[in-house]
Amino acid sequence: MALAFHICAAEPILIEIDSLVIAGWTGRDLQAIEHHIEELEAIGVPRPSAIPLFYRVASQQMSQAGTIEVLGGHTSGEVEPLLLVKEGEWFVSIASDHTDRQLETHSVAWSKQICPKPVATAAWRLNDVLPHWDQLIIRSWIEEDGEYRLYQEGTLAALRTPSDLLARFAPAGALPHNGFAMSCGTVGAIGGIRSAVNFRMELEDPVLGRRIEHCYSSRVLPVVA
């Protein structure tokens, strides 16, 4: 899957993604993790077998389109930082781990595979933000009753660092190859997890005064038997 990213004011770069990992249960605060687990248990999702957990998802599910198609009205997005590597250099962007919440009650792995994963069209060099990684702010909004409402908000201090996640994913020390991407977990939904057709997300860098933004809509396809 080829994705194009604008890197600050430079010409866009093309990254051929051939391996996508979605890291789950990545919070540093065990109480916050428990809260998210309970949030999902409330809609019937079983507890994870390990913390953190690394789900493999087909790379072709990644999409930079403004509209995705989903089956039925029981899917929802979650904004996450996204790590990518090209020719040995790491970049960070944002993605939405759009998930089928009904299927999630049967299998989290299957639920993550079934939906497209919207990805922003801008990225930053990871080395530029690592010194103040914990200060980066991640947010999302959903449209309800004709207006956008804040759905998620938190600093990346709530999540495990990139080096921690990569070390846990590859404990033998083998570095992920070019074309590898990892979605790094998320913060809890304000007011609980729920579906919405229109989703906005951003990553704010308050130190360097910039943002990565992306929005998308879901086209709901009918479920027929």
Order of alpha helices (4+ residues) and beta strands (2+ residues): beta-beta-beta-alpha-beta-beta-beta-beta-beta-beta-beta-alpha-alpha-beta-beta-alpha-beta-beta-alpha-beta-beta-beta
